[in-house]
Structures are given as structure tokens and as C-alpha cells.
Amino acid sequence: MPALNFQERFALQVQNGTKRQTIRKRRKRPIKIGDKLFLYTGMRTKSCVKLGEGVCIETVPVTIHNTCLMLYNRAVPGIEAHRLAHNDGFESLDMMLRWFRKTHGLPFKGQIIFWRQS
């Protein structure tokens, strides 16, 4: 039963169900379909808040480069990449690429975790 922590900027979107995906580095024990997810913000602090629970419905390998996203080692077309960035809580693909560049460095390899609220 994995716990996922979200930055405060994403908390409301997770809580109200408009953000039902997240891009993460693969874990030692990767999240898989059917896993129950516990969604938080502020984990390991006094201000920890449980945002909800979900069930993983899909995971997709992702690589983020300076100018593009790749799913299953295939480049994602422009409009689909913009939609994916928007669904992940960013205003644009460019903002998402900048955030990943600053936060994790590029290229970034990980997985997109999709869930449904439970």
C-alpha cells in the first residue's frame, strides 16, 4: 500500500480528483496495477494532510528529455504531450519540462502512475 506525497501546489488538484496521475522515479518496489495508493501532502511534517486514496489502474514508462516526452520509448506527439502535462497539474508542457529539468535533471526516467479515486 504505497503512499505518495504531493507538493502543496498539487494538493487541491489531487484532493478534488482533477489530478489522477503522477510522474515518479521507479521505486525499488514499483507501484503496479491494483495497488491501493494513499495520497498525502506534507508527509513527514507536522502539517501532513491525507488528500485521499486511490487504486492504481495503469503505469507507463516515461522518459522526459529537454524538448519531448517519450512513452514506451516513443515520442509523444505535441497535443498529446501538452494534455499529459496539463493532466499532471502543469499549465503547459514547457512548464513541466522546466520543472523536471530543475527538480530532477534531464533526461528523467520514471513511470506515470494513473489511479482512480477509491
C-alpha positions as CSV (number, residue, x, y, z in Angstrom):
1,M,0.0,0.0,0.0
2,P,2.2,2.8,-1.3
3,A,2.0,6.4,-0.1
4,L,2.5,9.2,-2.5
5,N,3.4,12.7,-1.3
6,F,2.5,15.7,-3.4
7,Q,3.8,19.3,-3.2
8,E,1.4,21.8,-1.9
9,R,0.9,23.3,-5.3
10,F,-0.7,20.0,-6.5
11,A,-2.7,19.2,-3.3
12,L,-6.0,20.7,-4.2
13,Q,-6.0,19.0,-7.7
14,V,-5.3,15.6,-6.1
15,Q,-7.9,16.2,-3.4
16,N,-10.7,17.2,-5.8
17,G,-9.8,14.5,-8.3
18,T,-8.7,16.6,-11.2
19,K,-5.2,15.2,-10.9
20,R,-5.3,11.4,-11.1
21,Q,-1.8,10.8,-12.4
22,T,1.8,11.5,-11.3
23,I,5.2,11.0,-12.8
24,R,7.7,9.4,-10.4
25,K,11.0,7.7,-10.4
26,R,10.6,3.9,-10.4
27,R,10.8,2.6,-6.8
28,K,12.7,-0.3,-5.6
29,R,9.3,-2.0,-5.3
30,P,7.5,-0.3,-8.3
31,I,3.8,0.6,-8.0
32,K,1.7,-1.7,-10.0
33,I,-1.9,-2.1,-11.2
34,G,-4.2,-2.9,-8.3
35,D,-2.1,-1.3,-5.6
36,K,-4.0,0.8,-3.1
37,L,-2.5,4.3,-3.0
38,F,-2.5,6.7,-0.1
39,L,-2.2,10.3,-1.2
40,Y,-0.7,13.0,1.0
41,T,0.8,16.4,1.2
42,G,3.4,17.4,3.8
43,M,4.4,13.8,4.7
44,R,6.9,13.6,7.5
45,T,6.0,17.0,8.8
46,K,3.5,18.4,11.3
47,S,1.4,19.7,8.5
48,C,0.8,16.3,6.9
49,V,-2.7,16.0,5.3
50,K,-4.2,13.0,3.7
51,L,-5.7,14.0,0.4
52,G,-7.4,10.8,-0.4
53,E,-7.0,7.2,-1.5
54,G,-6.8,5.7,-5.0
55,V,-6.2,2.4,-6.8
56,C,-3.5,2.2,-9.4
57,I,-5.2,1.5,-12.8
58,E,-2.1,1.8,-15.1
59,T,1.6,2.5,-15.1
60,V,3.5,3.7,-18.1
61,P,7.3,4.0,-18.5
62,V,8.2,7.6,-19.3
63,T,11.4,9.4,-20.3
64,I,11.4,13.2,-20.2
65,H,14.0,15.0,-22.4
66,N,14.8,18.7,-22.9
67,T,12.2,19.0,-25.7
68,C,10.0,16.0,-25.6
69,L,8.3,13.2,-23.7
70,M,8.6,9.5,-24.5
71,L,6.2,6.8,-23.5
72,Y,7.3,3.2,-24.2
73,N,10.4,4.7,-25.9
74,R,8.2,6.5,-28.5
75,A,8.0,10.3,-28.7
76,V,4.6,11.6,-27.7
77,P,3.0,13.9,-30.3
78,G,2.7,17.6,-29.4
79,I,-1.0,17.9,-28.5
80,E,-0.9,14.6,-26.5
81,A,2.2,15.7,-24.7
82,H,0.5,19.0,-23.7
83,R,-2.6,17.1,-22.5
84,L,-0.4,14.8,-20.4
85,A,1.4,17.8,-18.8
86,H,-1.9,19.5,-18.1
87,N,-3.4,16.3,-16.6
88,D,-0.2,16.2,-14.4
89,G,-1.0,19.6,-12.9
90,F,1.1,21.9,-15.1
91,E,-0.2,24.8,-17.1
92,S,1.9,23.8,-20.2
93,L,4.3,21.2,-21.5
94,D,7.1,23.8,-21.3
95,M,6.4,24.5,-17.6
96,M,6.5,20.7,-16.9
97,L,9.8,20.3,-18.8
98,R,11.3,23.2,-16.9
99,W,10.1,21.8,-13.6
100,F,11.6,18.4,-14.2
101,R,14.9,19.9,-15.5
102,K,15.2,22.0,-12.3
103,T,13.9,19.3,-9.9
104,H,15.4,16.1,-11.2
105,G,17.6,16.9,-14.1
106,L,17.1,15.7,-17.7
107,P,16.8,13.2,-19.1
108,F,14.4,11.8,-16.4
109,K,13.4,8.2,-16.5
110,G,10.4,7.0,-14.5
111,Q,6.8,6.0,-14.7
112,I,3.5,7.6,-14.9
113,I,1.1,6.3,-12.3
114,F,-2.6,6.6,-13.1
115,W,-5.3,6.0,-10.4
116,R,-9.0,6.1,-9.8
117,Q,-10.3,7.6,-6.6
118,S,-11.5,5.0,-4.1
